[in-house]
Amino acid sequence: METRTKIALVTGGSRGLGRNSAIKIAQKGLDVIITYRSNKEEAEKVIEEIQALGRKAIAYQLDTKDLKSFDAFVKQVGDHLEENTGSRNIDYLINNAGTSLHSSITEVTEEQLDDVVDIHFKGVFFLTQKFLPFINEDGGIVNISSGLARFATPGYAIYGSIKAGIEMLTKYMAKELGSRKIKVNVVAPGAIETDFGGGVVRDTKAVNDMIAGATALGRVGVPDDIGGVVAFLCTEDARWINGQRIEVSGGMFL
């Protein structure tokens, strides 16, 4: 009997950690759906890379801040899957899409706070809610948090606090979805060299050196340090990991 190929959906899969996660998941033998907010060209490059691995892949535009677009997006994905697999279901949902906010508590505006809440909390919550009827039993959800939910770095009060909320939400999801054998975990990267937050970690030597000095393994993380951990959580080997926060930071601020 032929084993059904599992399918993972990665939001924000056109760049950075999402891109690396999508490719690593494909390397584990899963087919992949990614979303991108604005850069279709980069998304298509990721699709080509995944297809070169012999896996199926497709990219859809999605702004996770636009909650009203979720119903149409879920239908679009479901129609595609039904046509190509005979089922509207996926196996894994990776809530990765996000933006950064670096601002002191005295300067944060209501609009900035609302943006972070909409993208990093409401977007994650409601996209997951919309997909729940279409996640297979024994599947999983991986939420992306941050080391900033564990330690406080000035300027990241809003971002870190919302990510801490995602970590608690992950526990509630794991508890409520356990009856369906759906595992829910959170991966918390440390500082990573990407274009995230304007590339400040990657491009600012003083910041890079400071983080390397505060990390037990003596360097700043790169996307390739993270994607494999997300991919592992989308495999049978991780079937008994549930409701856990996995920090992937090289031992930052131990």
Backbone as CSV, one residue per row, in Angstrom:
resi,resn,N_x,N_y,N_z,CA_x,CA_y,CA_z,C_x,C_y,C_z
1,MET,0.848,-1.198,0.000,0.000,0.000,0.000,0.884,1.249,0.000
2,GLU,0.580,2.156,-0.899,1.404,3.365,-1.018,1.143,4.301,0.152
3,THR,2.218,4.804,0.754,2.089,5.740,1.861,1.780,7.133,1.327
4,ARG,0.783,7.794,1.929,0.403,9.132,1.485,1.481,10.135,1.866
5,THR,1.840,10.990,0.924,2.817,12.047,1.205,2.172,13.105,2.088
6,LYS,2.852,13.465,3.156,2.314,14.485,4.059,2.595,15.887,3.506
7,ILE,1.803,16.831,3.979,1.849,18.194,3.446,2.000,19.186,4.589
8,ALA,2.923,20.126,4.428,3.125,21.180,5.426,2.870,22.541,4.786
9,LEU,2.249,23.417,5.533,2.024,24.803,5.108,2.885,25.707,5.977
10,VAL,3.740,26.494,5.336,4.652,27.394,6.042,4.301,28.832,5.672
11,THR,3.858,29.632,6.646,3.590,31.037,6.340,4.910,31.810,6.346
12,GLY,4.994,32.813,5.491,6.223,33.597,5.392,7.392,32.753,4.922
13,GLY,7.145,31.940,3.896,8.157,30.983,3.446,9.058,31.455,2.325
14,SER,9.007,32.732,1.995,9.801,33.213,0.854,11.199,33.665,1.252
15,ARG,11.455,33.836,2.552,12.762,34.351,2.968,13.078,33.901,4.387
16,GLY,14.325,34.085,4.777,14.745,33.883,6.160,14.441,32.501,6.718
17,LEU,13.945,32.485,7.942,13.685,31.229,8.638,12.597,30.419,7.956
18,GLY,11.583,31.098,7.424,10.495,30.393,6.753,10.984,29.667,5.517
19,ARG,11.819,30.329,4.749,12.393,29.717,3.552,13.214,28.491,3.920
20,ASN,14.080,28.645,4.914,14.932,27.538,5.325,14.092,26.377,5.865
21,SER,13.071,26.697,6.633,12.194,25.658,7.181,11.482,24.906,6.065
22,ALA,10.963,25.639,5.075,10.240,25.007,3.973,11.135,24.029,3.217
23,ILE,12.372,24.437,2.961,13.304,23.575,2.224,13.693,22.357,3.064
24,LYS,13.943,22.569,4.348,14.312,21.448,5.224,13.142,20.460,5.380
25,ILE,11.922,20.988,5.417,10.739,20.121,5.502,10.631,19.275,4.234
26,ALA,10.868,19.896,3.084,10.842,19.154,1.815,11.897,18.052,1.805
27,GLN,13.059,18.346,2.370,14.125,17.349,2.437,13.733,16.149,3.297
28,LYS,12.756,16.341,4.181,12.239,15.241,5.007,11.192,14.413,4.258
29,GLY,10.885,14.814,3.015,9.959,14.030,2.207,8.531,14.527,2.179
30,LEU,8.295,15.744,2.691,6.944,16.307,2.674,6.773,17.234,1.479
31,ASP,5.537,17.350,1.003,5.204,18.396,0.050,4.922,19.670,0.837
32,VAL,5.134,20.826,0.195,5.106,22.081,0.941,4.278,23.154,0.237
33,ILE,3.497,23.861,1.020,2.807,25.069,0.571,3.421,26.222,1.350
34,ILE,3.813,27.285,0.663,4.330,28.453,1.376,3.473,29.671,1.068
35,THR,3.528,30.644,1.959,2.904,31.934,1.674,3.984,33.006,1.649
36,TYR,3.677,34.075,0.947,4.548,35.247,0.911,3.645,36.465,0.977
37,ARG,4.165,37.547,1.516,3.336,38.754,1.617,3.432,39.611,0.367
38,SER,4.662,39.837,-0.130,4.805,40.754,-1.270,5.816,40.295,-2.309
39,ASN,6.758,39.455,-1.925,7.846,39.131,-2.846,7.597,37.811,-3.565
40,LYS,6.795,37.875,-4.626,6.426,36.668,-5.373,7.650,36.022,-6.025
41,GLU,8.570,36.853,-6.495,9.759,36.339,-7.183,10.592,35.455,-6.259
42,GLU,10.815,35.909,-5.021,11.576,35.107,-4.061,10.825,33.824,-3.714
43,ALA,9.499,33.936,-3.582,8.684,32.753,-3.278,8.821,31.709,-4.380
44,GLU,8.814,32.164,-5.631,8.927,31.229,-6.754,10.286,30.529,-6.757
45,LYS,11.322,31.229,-6.315,12.652,30.606,-6.223,12.642,29.474,-5.203
46,VAL,11.945,29.693,-4.090,11.839,28.648,-3.067,11.095,27.438,-3.632
47,ILE,10.023,27.710,-4.376,9.238,26.630,-4.989,10.115,25.805,-5.932
48,GLU,10.904,26.496,-6.736,11.795,25.793,-7.677,12.798,24.925,-6.926
49,GLU,13.315,25.457,-5.825,14.299,24.709,-5.039,13.673,23.451,-4.434
50,ILE,12.438,23.576,-3.970,11.737,22.425,-3.389,11.413,21.395,-4.469
51,GLN,10.964,21.880,-5.614,10.642,20.962,-6.715,11.882,20.224,-7.207
52,ALA,13.034,20.890,-7.124,14.289,20.241,-7.518,14.637,19.081,-6.588
53,LEU,14.046,19.089,-5.381,14.238,17.990,-4.433,13.269,16.834,-4.703
54,GLY,12.411,17.017,-5.723,11.447,15.976,-6.060,10.146,16.057,-5.290
55,ARG,9.929,17.190,-4.626,8.701,17.369,-3.855,7.784,18.363,-4.560
56,LYS,6.496,18.273,-4.254,5.537,19.225,-4.808,5.512,20.474,-3.936
57,ALA,5.328,21.621,-4.573,5.302,22.874,-3.813,4.515,23.917,-4.583
58,ILE,3.904,24.823,-3.835,3.165,25.931,-4.443,3.205,27.105,-3.467
59,ALA,3.140,28.326,-4.004,3.182,29.529,-3.163,1.904,30.342,-3.348
60,TYR,1.401,30.898,-2.254,0.225,31.767,-2.290,0.534,33.075,-1.566
61,GLN,-0.059,34.136,-2.069,0.078,35.423,-1.399,-0.846,35.456,-0.197
62,LEU,-0.315,35.906,0.948,-1.131,36.044,2.155,-0.500,37.085,3.068
63,ASP,-1.310,38.015,3.511,-0.875,38.966,4.538,-1.536,38.515,5.835
64,THR,-0.757,38.003,6.778,-1.343,37.435,7.995,-1.944,38.502,8.915
65,LYS,-1.791,39.758,8.548,-2.449,40.844,9.289,-3.884,41.049,8.798
66,ASP,-4.154,40.555,7.598,-5.459,40.762,6.969,-6.375,39.582,7.300
67,LEU,-6.959,39.609,8.480,-7.753,38.483,8.959,-8.942,38.179,8.051
68,LYS,-9.470,39.202,7.394,-10.648,39.012,6.546,-10.322,38.199,5.288
69,SER,-9.036,38.059,4.981,-8.656,37.297,3.782,-8.498,35.802,4.064
70,PHE,-8.591,35.400,5.329,-8.259,34.014,5.691,-9.227,32.991,5.098
71,ASP,-10.528,33.298,5.103,-11.500,32.335,4.564,-11.206,32.025,3.097
72,ALA,-10.948,33.080,2.326,-10.662,32.891,0.897,-9.354,32.128,0.709
73,PHE,-8.380,32.399,1.568,-7.093,31.713,1.465,-7.247,30.223,1.773
74,VAL,-7.961,29.905,2.850,-8.159,28.502,3.220,-8.908,27.760,2.112
75,LYS,-9.881,28.427,1.497,-10.617,27.815,0.383,-9.700,27.591,-0.821
76,GLN,-8.859,28.589,-1.107,-7.918,28.487,-2.226,-6.982,27.287,-2.041
77,VAL,-6.429,27.162,-0.851,-5.535,26.040,-0.546,-6.301,24.722,-0.630
78,GLY,-7.504,24.702,-0.045,-8.311,23.478,-0.048,-8.698,23.034,-1.443
79,ASP,-9.084,23.993,-2.291,-9.445,23.660,-3.678,-8.253,23.050,-4.409
80,HIS,-7.084,23.646,-4.207,-5.867,23.129,-4.847,-5.572,21.705,-4.373
81,LEU,-5.653,21.490,-3.073,-5.336,20.173,-2.527,-6.345,19.123,-2.966
82,GLU,-7.617,19.501,-2.957,-8.656,18.538,-3.360,-8.456,18.090,-4.804
83,GLU,-8.102,19.050,-5.625,-7.887,18.746,-7.048,-6.671,17.840,-7.248
84,ASN,-5.644,18.035,-6.411,-4.384,17.326,-6.628,-4.165,16.115,-5.729
85,THR,-4.875,16.060,-4.598,-4.667,14.929,-3.682,-5.965,14.204,-3.324
86,GLY,-7.111,14.812,-3.668,-8.387,14.203,-3.311,-8.851,14.544,-1.909
87,SER,-8.073,15.363,-1.208,-8.424,15.779,0.146,-8.090,17.252,0.323
88,ARG,-8.834,17.943,1.179,-8.573,19.354,1.451,-7.614,19.544,2.621
89,ASN,-7.098,18.452,3.153,-6.355,18.507,4.415,-4.856,18.685,4.246
90,ILE,-4.261,19.276,5.292,-2.807,19.342,5.438,-2.427,18.550,6.691
91,ASP,-1.132,18.378,6.906,-0.665,17.655,8.089,0.000,18.569,9.110
92,TYR,0.706,19.580,8.610,1.438,20.481,9.512,1.215,21.931,9.108
93,LEU,1.019,22.768,10.115,0.902,24.214,9.916,2.025,24.878,10.682
94,ILE,2.865,25.626,9.974,3.978,26.331,10.610,3.681,27.824,10.557
95,ASN,3.359,28.391,11.717,3.020,29.812,11.819,4.305,30.621,11.984
96,ASN,4.904,30.980,10.851,6.216,31.625,10.863,6.173,33.100,10.485
97,ALA,5.219,33.505,9.644,5.224,34.865,9.095,5.278,35.915,10.199
98,GLY,6.066,36.951,9.986,6.130,37.995,11.003,7.007,39.161,10.608
99,THR,6.906,40.212,11.396,7.758,41.384,11.233,8.342,41.723,12.602
100,SER,9.264,42.630,12.620,9.899,43.024,13.880,9.416,44.410,14.302
101,LEU,9.513,44.681,15.592,9.299,46.049,16.076,10.358,46.330,17.131
102,HIS,11.175,47.326,16.858,12.187,47.748,17.837,11.877,49.189,18.205
103,SER,11.372,49.386,19.399,11.001,50.729,19.851,10.917,50.730,21.366
104,SER,11.369,51.808,21.979,11.311,51.875,23.440,9.856,52.002,23.897
105,ILE,9.612,51.600,25.137,8.259,51.656,25.688,7.701,53.075,25.623
106,THR,8.557,54.053,25.798,8.087,55.443,25.803,7.664,55.919,24.414
107,GLU,8.074,55.220,23.370,7.817,55.707,22.009,6.849,54.852,21.197
108,VAL,6.485,53.675,21.684,5.590,52.794,20.914,4.238,53.470,20.732
109,THR,3.738,53.429,19.512,2.417,53.995,19.227,1.361,52.887,19.251
110,GLU,0.121,53.308,19.383,-0.978,52.336,19.381,-1.016,51.570,18.055
111,GLU,-0.748,52.270,16.971,-0.752,51.633,15.652,0.324,50.547,15.559
112,GLN,1.526,50.848,16.092,2.599,49.851,16.082,2.221,48.625,16.906
113,LEU,1.658,48.878,18.089,1.261,47.763,18.943,0.188,46.919,18.255
114,ASP,-0.796,47.578,17.662,-1.861,46.847,16.965,-1.302,45.994,15.829
115,ASP,-0.320,46.526,15.110,0.305,45.783,14.015,0.927,44.481,14.522
116,VAL,1.694,44.577,15.610,2.364,43.393,16.155,1.337,42.380,16.665
117,VAL,0.308,42.868,17.344,-0.747,41.976,17.837,-1.442,41.281,16.673
118,ASP,-1.772,42.057,15.635,-2.499,41.489,14.485,-1.672,40.438,13.766
119,ILE,-0.401,40.718,13.535,0.442,39.791,12.774,0.871,38.604,13.618
120,HIS,1.344,38.875,14.834,1.991,37.829,15.613,1.071,37.087,16.572
121,PHE,-0.110,37.630,16.841,-1.014,36.916,17.741,-2.357,36.619,17.079
122,LYS,-3.081,37.658,16.710,-4.395,37.420,16.103,-4.264,36.636,14.797
123,GLY,-3.252,36.985,14.008,-3.054,36.282,12.737,-2.784,34.810,12.957
124,VAL,-1.898,34.513,13.905,-1.565,33.120,14.233,-2.798,32.397,14.773
125,PHE,-3.504,33.043,15.694,-4.659,32.411,16.326,-5.749,32.081,15.307
126,PHE,-6.120,33.075,14.515,-7.260,32.872,13.629,-6.925,32.053,12.381
127,LEU,-5.680,32.136,11.894,-5.319,31.268,10.772,-5.336,29.807,11.233
128,THR,-4.815,29.563,12.431,-4.865,28.210,12.990,-6.306,27.758,13.162
129,GLN,-7.147,28.628,13.704,-8.564,28.301,13.906,-9.223,27.906,12.582
130,LYS,-8.927,28.678,11.536,-9.538,28.405,10.224,-9.066,27.075,9.640
131,PHE,-7.802,26.707,9.929,-7.260,25.474,9.347,-7.550,24.231,10.191
132,LEU,-7.995,24.407,11.430,-8.182,23.253,12.308,-9.066,22.151,11.714
133,PRO,-10.153,22.492,11.014,-10.951,21.407,10.426,-10.200,20.631,9.345
134,PHE,-9.082,21.189,8.883,-8.367,20.600,7.749,-6.960,20.120,8.113
135,ILE,-6.693,19.939,9.413,-5.414,19.353,9.837,-5.659,17.896,10.208
136,ASN,-4.939,17.001,9.566,-5.134,15.576,9.791,-4.787,15.158,11.212
137,GLU,-5.479,14.135,11.706,-5.101,13.517,12.978,-3.648,13.059,12.875
138,ASP,-2.926,13.165,13.979,-1.490,12.859,14.038,-0.638,13.919,13.332
139,GLY,-1.253,15.035,12.986,-0.502,16.140,12.398,0.072,17.030,13.493
140,GLY,0.428,18.250,13.120,1.035,19.128,14.112,1.017,20.586,13.712
141,ILE,1.230,21.419,14.701,1.338,22.867,14.510,2.650,23.303,15.157
142,VAL,3.405,24.119,14.448,4.633,24.686,14.999,4.488,26.208,14.973
143,ASN,4.499,26.813,16.135,4.488,28.272,16.236,5.918,28.765,16.426
144,ILE,6.187,29.954,15.925,7.533,30.514,16.049,7.514,31.652,17.069
145,SER,8.358,31.529,18.067,8.476,32.554,19.097,9.830,33.235,18.948
146,SER,10.483,33.527,20.063,11.748,34.239,20.044,12.424,34.102,21.400
147,GLY,13.737,34.161,21.406,14.454,34.231,22.675,14.007,35.425,23.493
148,LEU,13.476,36.441,22.813,13.037,37.663,23.492,11.813,37.454,24.377
149,ALA,11.220,36.255,24.315,10.145,35.932,25.249,10.710,35.402,26.569
150,ARG,12.010,35.077,26.576,12.656,34.556,27.793,13.499,35.613,28.480
151,PHE,14.252,36.410,27.689,15.078,37.463,28.272,14.642,38.811,27.715
152,ALA,14.879,39.857,28.486,14.427,41.193,28.106,15.576,41.999,27.520
153,THR,15.367,42.487,26.303,16.339,43.361,25.651,15.637,44.679,25.341
154,PRO,16.127,45.795,25.840,15.438,47.070,25.635,15.091,47.308,24.165
155,GLY,13.862,47.771,23.944,13.399,48.047,22.590,12.464,46.982,22.041
156,TYR,12.404,45.844,22.727,11.586,44.740,22.213,10.441,44.367,23.155
157,ALA,9.975,45.332,23.941,8.934,45.058,24.942,7.669,44.489,24.307
158,ILE,7.223,45.097,23.214,5.981,44.663,22.580,6.180,43.321,21.885
159,TYR,7.214,43.238,21.064,7.490,42.016,20.309,7.693,40.828,21.255
160,GLY,8.531,40.996,22.266,8.806,39.916,23.206,7.579,39.504,24.000
161,SER,6.772,40.488,24.385,5.566,40.192,25.157,4.547,39.414,24.333
162,ILE,4.383,39.798,23.075,3.440,39.090,22.207,3.934,37.673,21.937
163,LYS,5.238,37.508,21.761,5.790,36.166,21.559,5.598,35.307,22.814
164,ALA,5.708,35.922,23.995,5.424,35.180,25.225,3.975,34.705,25.232
165,GLY,3.092,35.538,24.700,1.690,35.149,24.571,1.522,33.946,23.650
166,ILE,2.287,33.921,22.560,2.246,32.787,21.633,2.723,31.506,22.323
167,GLU,3.707,31.647,23.205,4.202,30.458,23.913,3.123,29.878,24.836
168,MET,2.363,30.741,25.485,1.273,30.254,26.345,0.140,29.696,25.489
169,LEU,-0.149,30.365,24.389,-1.185,29.885,23.473,-0.849,28.481,22.970
170,THR,0.442,28.241,22.734,0.882,26.921,22.261,0.496,25.833,23.256
171,LYS,0.655,26.109,24.549,0.278,25.122,25.568,-1.220,24.861,25.547
172,TYR,-1.996,25.936,25.412,-3.449,25.758,25.364,-3.865,24.973,24.127
173,MET,-3.242,25.274,22.998,-3.548,24.530,21.768,-3.211,23.047,21.940
174,ALA,-2.034,22.770,22.525,-1.624,21.376,22.722,-2.640,20.634,23.592
175,LYS,-3.126,21.314,24.614,-4.095,20.702,25.533,-5.423,20.448,24.825
176,GLU,-5.914,21.449,24.103,-7.235,21.338,23.485,-7.253,20.427,22.258
177,LEU,-6.124,20.323,21.567,-6.101,19.537,20.324,-5.570,18.127,20.538
178,GLY,-5.190,17.818,21.779,-4.642,16.494,22.079,-5.589,15.361,21.732
179,SER,-6.886,15.595,21.883,-7.860,14.540,21.594,-7.859,14.173,20.109
180,ARG,-7.359,15.078,19.279,-7.259,14.805,17.835,-5.849,14.342,17.454
181,LYS,-5.017,14.130,18.472,-3.632,13.663,18.252,-2.813,14.695,17.465
182,ILE,-3.212,15.967,17.574,-2.459,17.041,16.922,-1.488,17.618,17.942
183,LYS,-0.205,17.600,17.595,0.844,18.100,18.491,1.087,19.579,18.195
184,VAL,1.300,20.363,19.235,1.548,21.795,19.059,2.780,22.178,19.876
185,ASN,3.788,22.695,19.185,5.029,23.097,19.844,5.454,24.474,19.367
186,VAL,6.371,25.076,20.108,6.863,26.398,19.739,8.390,26.355,19.644
187,VAL,8.895,26.896,18.552,10.342,27.023,18.358,10.710,28.480,18.581
188,ALA,11.695,28.710,19.468,12.101,30.074,19.811,13.543,30.301,19.361
189,PRO,13.747,30.897,18.187,15.114,31.197,17.748,15.727,32.302,18.586
190,GLY,17.053,32.250,18.722,17.778,33.394,19.250,17.992,34.387,18.119
191,ALA,18.921,35.294,18.285,19.204,36.278,17.237,19.797,35.580,16.008
192,ILE,19.250,35.909,14.839,19.643,35.236,13.596,20.046,36.272,12.550
193,GLU,21.048,35.934,11.762,21.480,36.810,10.664,20.540,36.655,9.471
194,THR,19.534,37.539,9.402,18.629,37.593,8.241,18.326,39.060,7.962
195,ASP,17.414,39.295,7.009,16.989,40.676,6.746,15.892,41.114,7.716
196,PHE,15.553,40.257,8.685,14.522,40.559,9.677,14.920,41.808,10.467
197,GLY,13.942,42.677,10.701,14.218,43.910,11.455,15.211,44.811,10.755
198,GLY,15.192,44.769,9.397,16.111,45.610,8.625,17.525,45.063,8.573
199,GLY,17.691,43.791,9.004,19.015,43.164,8.931,19.978,43.635,10.003
200,VAL,19.440,44.158,11.116,20.307,44.779,12.128,21.309,43.783,12.722
201,VAL,20.881,42.552,12.961,21.787,41.550,13.541,22.872,41.158,12.542
202,ARG,22.479,41.055,11.289,23.411,40.622,10.246,24.403,41.719,9.870
203,ASP,23.906,42.956,9.801,24.684,44.024,9.168,25.384,44.979,10.137
204,THR,25.043,44.920,11.416,25.647,45.839,12.386,26.693,45.091,13.202
205,LYS,27.969,45.395,12.946,29.055,44.614,13.566,28.990,44.646,15.089
206,ALA,28.690,45.799,15.661,28.659,45.905,17.126,27.577,44.997,17.708
207,VAL,26.416,44.967,17.046,25.313,44.107,17.508,25.702,42.646,17.348
208,ASN,26.263,42.314,16.188,26.671,40.946,15.903,27.693,40.457,16.933
209,ASP,28.681,41.307,17.206,29.727,40.937,18.172,29.160,40.769,19.578
210,MET,28.239,41.645,19.945,27.627,41.578,21.280,26.872,40.254,21.443
211,ILE,26.101,39.892,20.430,25.311,38.654,20.509,26.227,37.434,20.534
212,ALA,27.245,37.442,19.683,28.197,36.323,19.669,28.839,36.145,21.040
213,GLY,29.160,37.275,21.689,29.779,37.228,23.011,28.841,36.727,24.092
214,ALA,27.530,36.875,23.863,26.533,36.453,24.857,26.006,35.047,24.586
215,THR,26.578,34.404,23.567,26.106,33.082,23.147,27.173,32.033,23.454
216,ALA,26.783,30.962,24.124,27.753,29.954,24.569,28.559,29.383,23.403
217,LEU,27.942,29.204,22.243,28.653,28.648,21.096,29.437,29.702,20.317
218,GLY,29.388,30.956,20.763,30.322,31.969,20.292,30.084,32.585,18.935
219,ARG,28.873,32.466,18.426,28.564,33.124,17.150,27.078,33.451,17.105
220,VAL,26.685,34.222,16.100,25.280,34.535,15.869,24.675,33.427,15.013
221,GLY,23.404,33.148,15.226,22.737,32.106,14.461,22.505,32.493,13.009
222,VAL,22.321,31.496,12.168,21.956,31.681,10.762,20.706,30.848,10.495
223,PRO,19.944,31.161,9.430,18.703,30.421,9.169,18.890,28.907,9.154
224,ASP,20.045,28.452,8.661,20.296,27.020,8.559,20.357,26.339,9.929
225,ASP,20.495,27.127,10.991,20.490,26.558,12.346,19.073,26.251,12.823
226,ILE,18.078,26.835,12.174,16.707,26.792,12.686,15.798,25.847,11.903
227,GLY,15.882,25.914,10.584,14.922,25.191,9.742,14.861,23.699,10.009
228,GLY,16.009,23.097,10.307,16.038,21.657,10.556,15.285,21.259,11.809
229,VAL,15.246,22.166,12.788,14.505,21.885,14.026,13.005,21.920,13.744
230,VAL,12.569,22.913,12.981,11.161,22.991,12.577,10.789,21.747,11.772
231,ALA,11.660,21.360,10.846,11.401,20.184,10.001,11.311,18.914,10.844
232,PHE,12.187,18.785,11.832,12.163,17.621,12.718,10.802,17.476,13.398
233,LEU,10.209,18.608,13.791,8.902,18.572,14.451,7.784,18.148,13.507
234,CYS,8.094,18.073,12.217,7.129,17.616,11.206,7.405,16.172,10.790
235,THR,8.057,15.408,11.667,8.377,14.019,11.360,7.839,13.091,12.444
236,GLU,7.787,11.819,12.118,7.326,10.793,13.060,8.255,10.691,14.268
237,ASP,9.534,11.011,14.085,10.486,10.942,15.196,10.113,11.904,16.328
238,ALA,9.351,12.947,16.009,8.973,13.957,17.010,7.551,13.739,17.540
239,ARG,7.016,12.537,17.334,5.593,12.303,17.623,5.218,12.455,19.095
240,TRP,6.199,12.369,20.015,5.890,12.436,21.436,6.303,13.773,22.057
241,ILE,6.671,14.718,21.203,6.980,16.070,21.677,5.717,16.908,21.535
242,ASN,5.236,17.443,22.626,3.973,18.175,22.570,3.924,19.227,23.668
243,GLY,3.459,20.421,23.291,3.316,21.505,24.264,4.644,22.061,24.747
244,GLN,5.695,21.905,23.942,7.040,22.279,24.389,7.559,23.549,23.712
245,ARG,8.369,24.277,24.455,9.115,25.416,23.916,10.540,24.946,23.657
246,ILE,10.960,24.982,22.411,12.313,24.573,22.054,13.080,25.817,21.618
247,GLU,14.005,26.254,22.463,14.812,27.418,22.101,16.012,26.961,21.275
248,VAL,16.226,27.632,20.171,17.325,27.288,19.265,18.183,28.538,19.128
249,SER,19.089,28.724,20.110,19.812,29.996,20.191,21.307,29.813,20.417
250,GLY,21.808,28.573,20.374,23.221,28.351,20.621,23.647,28.608,22.055
251,GLY,22.644,28.727,22.941,22.960,29.027,24.346,23.142,30.515,24.573
252,MET,22.124,31.290,24.194,22.214,32.748,24.316,21.744,33.174,25.710
253,PHE,22.505,34.041,26.361,22.163,34.550,27.691,21.820,33.419,28.668
254,LEU,22.675,32.426,28.759,22.412,31.308,29.690,22.576,31.763,31.140
